[in-house]
Amino acid sequence: GSLGLQSFPFQQVSGSTFRAALSSAYFFAAMTLIGLMAMYGVRKLSDGIQVYLKGMSNMMSVAVILILAWALSSVGKELGAAAYIAQQAQAGFPYWLVPAVAFLLAGIISFATGSSWG
C-alpha cells in the first residue's frame, strides 16, 4: 500500500503470522543471549543450551493448554454456544444468576482442562 496511514502499525496481521514472527524473535533472542553469555564467559555454551532446552520442556505444558483452549473455543463456536446462551438469556434467564453461572462454567472448564488458562 501507500505510505502514511497504510504503514505497518495500522495493517491487520493474521494471528498465525504474528505467532510465527513472535516465536522466531524469541528463538533468535535466546540464541543471541546464549552466544553472548558464552563469549563473555558467563556460562558455557553447552550449559546455556541445556538451560534453554529445560525451559522449553517446562513450557510445553503451557503450549498444550493454550492449544486445547483454542480447540475448546473452536468447538464452542461450531456448536453455536454463544447463540444458545443468548437464546437462553432472552427466554427469561434471571440476570442476577449470570455471575454465578459464569463462575461455575469457568470452574468446570478449568477443571476439565487442568488449568485456569482455559
C-alpha positions as CSV (number, residue, x, y, z in Angstrom):
1,G,0.0,0.0,0.0
2,S,0.9,3.6,0.1
3,L,2.9,5.3,2.8
4,G,1.1,7.2,5.6
5,L,-1.9,5.7,7.3
6,Q,-1.4,2.4,5.5
7,S,2.0,1.7,7.0
8,F,2.9,-1.3,9.2
9,P,1.4,-0.4,12.6
10,F,-2.0,0.1,11.0
11,Q,-2.2,-3.0,8.8
12,Q,-4.0,-6.1,10.1
13,V,-1.7,-9.1,10.6
14,S,-3.1,-12.6,10.8
15,G,-2.7,-14.4,14.1
16,S,-0.7,-17.3,12.7
17,T,1.8,-14.8,11.1
18,F,2.1,-12.9,14.3
19,R,2.7,-16.0,16.4
20,A,5.3,-17.3,13.9
21,A,7.1,-13.9,14.0
22,L,7.0,-13.8,17.8
23,S,8.3,-17.4,18.1
24,S,11.1,-16.7,15.7
25,A,12.0,-13.5,17.6
26,Y,12.1,-15.3,20.9
27,F,14.2,-18.1,19.5
28,F,16.8,-15.7,17.9
29,A,16.9,-13.6,21.1
30,A,17.6,-16.7,23.2
31,M,20.3,-17.9,20.8
32,T,21.9,-14.4,20.9
33,L,21.8,-14.4,24.7
34,I,23.3,-17.9,24.9
35,G,26.1,-16.8,22.4
36,L,26.8,-13.6,24.4
37,M,27.0,-15.5,27.7
38,A,29.4,-18.0,26.1
39,M,31.5,-15.2,24.6
40,Y,31.8,-13.2,27.8
41,G,32.4,-16.3,29.9
42,V,29.2,-16.1,32.0
43,R,28.1,-19.6,31.1
44,K,29.5,-22.3,28.9
45,L,27.7,-22.8,25.5
46,S,26.6,-26.3,26.4
47,D,25.2,-25.1,29.7
48,G,23.3,-22.3,28.0
49,I,21.8,-24.7,25.5
50,Q,20.9,-27.2,28.3
51,V,19.1,-24.4,30.3
52,Y,17.3,-23.3,27.2
53,L,16.1,-26.9,26.4
54,K,15.0,-27.4,30.0
55,G,13.0,-24.1,29.9
56,M,11.4,-25.2,26.6
57,S,10.4,-28.5,28.1
58,N,8.8,-26.7,31.0
59,M,6.8,-24.5,28.6
60,M,5.4,-27.5,26.7
61,S,2.5,-27.9,29.2
62,V,1.6,-24.2,28.7
63,A,1.6,-24.6,24.9
64,V,-0.6,-27.7,25.2
65,I,-3.0,-25.9,27.5
66,L,-3.2,-22.9,25.0
67,I,-3.8,-25.3,22.1
68,L,-6.6,-27.1,24.0
69,A,-8.1,-23.8,25.0
70,W,-8.1,-22.7,21.3
71,A,-9.7,-26.0,20.4
72,L,-12.4,-25.7,23.0
73,S,-13.1,-22.2,21.7
74,S,-13.4,-23.5,18.1
75,V,-15.7,-26.3,19.3
76,G,-17.9,-23.8,21.1
77,K,-18.1,-21.6,18.0
78,E,-19.0,-24.6,15.8
79,L,-21.7,-25.8,18.2
80,G,-23.2,-22.3,18.4
81,A,-22.7,-22.0,22.2
82,A,-22.9,-18.1,22.1
83,A,-26.2,-18.2,20.2
84,Y,-27.6,-20.8,22.6
85,I,-26.6,-18.8,25.7
86,A,-28.1,-15.7,24.2
87,Q,-31.3,-17.5,23.4
88,Q,-31.5,-18.8,27.0
89,A,-30.9,-15.4,28.3
90,Q,-33.6,-13.9,26.2
91,A,-36.0,-16.7,27.3
92,G,-36.1,-15.2,30.8
93,F,-32.8,-16.3,32.5
94,P,-32.6,-14.3,35.7
95,Y,-29.9,-11.6,35.3
96,W,-28.8,-12.0,38.9
97,L,-27.6,-15.5,38.2
98,V,-25.3,-14.5,35.4
99,P,-22.2,-14.0,37.6
100,A,-22.8,-17.4,39.4
101,V,-23.3,-19.3,36.2
102,A,-20.2,-17.7,34.6
103,F,-18.2,-18.6,37.7
104,L,-19.4,-22.2,37.6
105,L,-18.8,-22.6,33.8
106,A,-15.2,-21.2,34.3
107,G,-14.6,-23.6,37.1
108,I,-15.9,-26.6,35.1
109,I,-13.7,-25.6,32.1
110,S,-10.7,-25.1,34.3
111,F,-11.2,-28.5,36.0
112,A,-11.7,-30.2,32.6
113,T,-8.6,-28.7,31.0
114,G,-6.5,-28.9,34.2
115,S,-5.7,-25.2,34.1
116,S,-7.3,-21.8,34.8
117,W,-5.9,-20.6,31.4
118,G,-8.7,-22.4,29.7
